[in-house]
Amino acid sequence: MRGFLIALPLLWAAGPATGAEGFHSKPAHEYAARQEQAGVTVAVKPYLGEEEQKAAFGGAQPYKYGFLPVLLVITNNSDHPLGLQNLKVRFIDSRGDGLERITAEDLGFFNPKGHQPKDRPAYIPIPLGRPKVKKGPLAKPEITQREFQAPVVAPETTASGFFYYSTGTGSLAGTAIYISGIRDMTTGSDLFYFEIPVDAPN
């Protein structure tokens, strides 16, 4: 069950969220929902509220339409670079079922017509074509810019970004994020998986 350049485009410095253009994450150890192993701390934070979504995404509100943004933060305090080419980050619902991410590109084609936010969105990415929606409410540059992109986390640095999941807007009680595929590039071995509860206070 249960996505190397030295300068990374989404290597945000720690600091307060001050609006979409000035959004910053904190180091992983400053979040309540976190785990650590081998000098690596991984944290997650769901963005549900209107104000925190505004801070991250400007006028876009993914969760209003049933898409949960989850901030993933990886702080590498080890002496070895971490490879994330095989990174897998899944949302585990309260029944133990795993959900794969929805890409920011696919969110741009979301059509909310007839959608009930309390339910899981009916939209599913179509492999051989896209819905005929030129610009939906989630076709915003902030959503694309904030998506997790770092291929490597160098020693003594932090990488962060969002993953998006089609969860609906129900309770997050009993849910978790399952993270695997973080590789120690010096030894060639993968770190043991991380499973972090989503409903921890932040």
C-alpha positions in Angstrom: 0.0 0.0 0.0 0.4 2.1 0.3 8.8 14.6 -8.3 21.3 17.6 -9.9 21.1 21.1 -10.0 22.8 23.0 -7.2 20.3 25.8 -7.6 16.8 24.4 -7.4 13.8 26.4 -8.7 11.7 25.5 -5.6 14.3 25.7 -2.9 12.4 28.2 -0.8 14.1 30.0 2.1 12.4 29.8 5.5 10.2 32.7 6.3 6.5 33.7 6.8 3.9 33.4 4.2 3.2 37.0 3.0 1.0 36.5 -0.1 1.4 34.3 -3.1 4.4 36.1 -4.6 6.2 36.0 -1.2 5.3 32.6 -0.1 7.9 30.7 1.9 8.0 27.4 3.6 9.8 26.8 6.9 12.4 24.1 7.6 10.8 20.7 8.0 11.6 20.5 11.8 9.3 23.5 12.4 6.2 21.7 11.3 4.2 19.5 13.7 3.5 16.7 11.1 7.0 15.5 10.5 9.3 12.4 10.7 13.1 12.1 10.8 15.5 9.4 9.9 19.2 9.4 9.0 19.5 13.2 9.3 16.6 13.8 7.0 13.4 15.5 8.2 10.2 15.3 6.1 7.2 17.3 6.9 3.7 17.7 5.4 1.0 20.4 5.8 -2.4 20.4 4.2 -3.7 23.8 3.0 -7.4 23.9 3.6 -8.3 27.4 4.9 -9.1 30.4 2.7 -6.3 32.6 4.1 -3.5 30.0 3.9 -4.5 29.1 0.4 -4.5 32.8 -0.5 -1.0 33.1 0.9 0.2 30.2 -1.2 -1.9 30.5 -4.4 -3.2 34.0 -4.6 -6.8 34.0 -5.8 -6.9 30.2 -6.5 -8.6 28.0 -3.9 -8.0 24.3 -4.9 -9.7 22.9 -1.8 -12.9 24.8 -2.6 -13.2 22.4 -5.5 -12.2 19.3 -3.6 -8.5 19.3 -4.5 -6.3 19.1 -1.3 -2.9 20.9 -1.6 -0.3 19.3 0.6 3.0 21.0 1.2 5.9 18.6 1.3 9.1 19.9 3.0 12.4 17.9 3.0 15.3 19.2 5.1 18.5 17.4 4.5 20.8 17.7 7.5 22.9 14.7 6.5 26.3 14.8 4.7 24.9 13.1 1.6 22.8 14.5 -1.3 19.3 13.0 -1.7 18.0 12.0 -5.1 14.3 12.4 -5.6 13.9 11.0 -9.2 11.9 8.1 -7.8 10.0 10.0 -5.2 6.4 8.8 -4.7 4.0 10.8 -2.5 0.6 9.3 -2.0 -2.4 10.4 0.1 -3.8 7.6 2.2 -7.4 8.1 3.1 -9.1 7.0 6.3 -10.0 3.6 4.8 -6.4 2.9 3.9 -6.8 3.6 0.1 -4.0 5.4 -1.7 -4.6 8.3 -4.0 -2.0 9.4 -6.6 -1.2 13.1 -7.1 -3.1 15.3 -9.6 -0.5 17.4 -11.5 -0.8 21.2 -11.6 -1.1 21.0 -15.4 -4.1 18.7 -15.1 -5.7 21.0 -12.5 -5.7 23.8 -15.1 -8.2 21.8 -17.1 -10.6 21.2 -14.3 -14.2 22.1 -15.1 -16.3 22.8 -12.0 -19.6 22.8 -13.8 -22.1 20.7 -11.8 -19.5 19.9 -9.2 -20.5 19.5 -5.5 -17.4 20.5 -3.3 -18.4 18.1 -0.6 -17.9 15.1 -2.9 -14.7 13.9 -4.5 -14.4 15.7 -7.9 -15.6 13.6 -10.8 -12.7 14.9 -12.9 -10.1 12.3 -13.8 -7.1 13.1 -16.1 -7.7 11.6 -19.5 -4.6 9.9 -20.9 -5.5 10.4 -24.6 -7.0 13.8 -24.4 -8.1 16.6 -22.1 -11.5 18.1 -21.2 -12.5 20.9 -23.5 -11.9 23.7 -20.9 -9.6 26.4 -22.1 -9.1 28.0 -18.6 -10.7 26.7 -15.4 -10.6 28.4 -12.0 -7.4 26.5 -11.1 -5.5 27.4 -14.3 -3.3 29.8 -12.2 0.5 30.2 -12.5 0.9 30.1 -8.7 -0.5 26.5 -8.6 2.1 25.4 -11.2 5.0 27.4 -9.7 4.3 25.9 -6.2 4.3 22.3 -7.4 7.1 20.2 -6.0 9.9 20.0 -8.6 13.2 19.4 -6.8 15.2 16.5 -8.3 17.9 16.6 -5.6 18.2 18.0 -2.1 21.8 18.9 -1.3 23.3 18.6 2.2 22.2 21.3 4.6 19.4 22.5 2.4 15.6 22.4 2.3 13.4 21.6 -0.7 9.6 22.1 -0.7 6.5 22.3 -2.9 2.9 21.2 -3.2 1.3 17.9 -4.2 -2.4 18.0 -5.1 -4.9 15.2 -4.4 -8.6 14.7 -5.4 -9.9 14.2 -1.9 -13.2 16.1 -1.7 -13.6 18.4 1.3 -14.5 15.9 4.0 -12.7 15.3 7.3 -8.9 14.5 7.2 -9.1 12.4 10.4 -7.2 9.2 10.0 -5.5 10.3 6.8 -1.8 10.3 6.1 0.9 11.0 3.4 3.1 8.0 2.4 6.5 9.0 1.0 9.0 6.7 -0.5 11.8 6.7 -3.1 14.1 9.2 -1.4 17.6 7.9 -2.3 20.9 8.5 -0.6 23.0 9.4 -3.6 26.3 8.5 -1.8 25.3 5.0 -0.8 22.7 4.3 -3.5 20.2 3.1 -1.0 16.7 4.3 -0.5 15.7 5.7 2.9 12.9 3.8 4.7 9.5 5.2 3.9 7.8 8.0 5.8 4.2 7.8 6.8 3.0 11.1 8.3 -0.5 11.8 9.6 -2.2 14.7 7.8 -4.4 15.8 10.6 -1.6 16.7 13.0 -1.9 20.3 14.3 0.4 22.9 12.6 
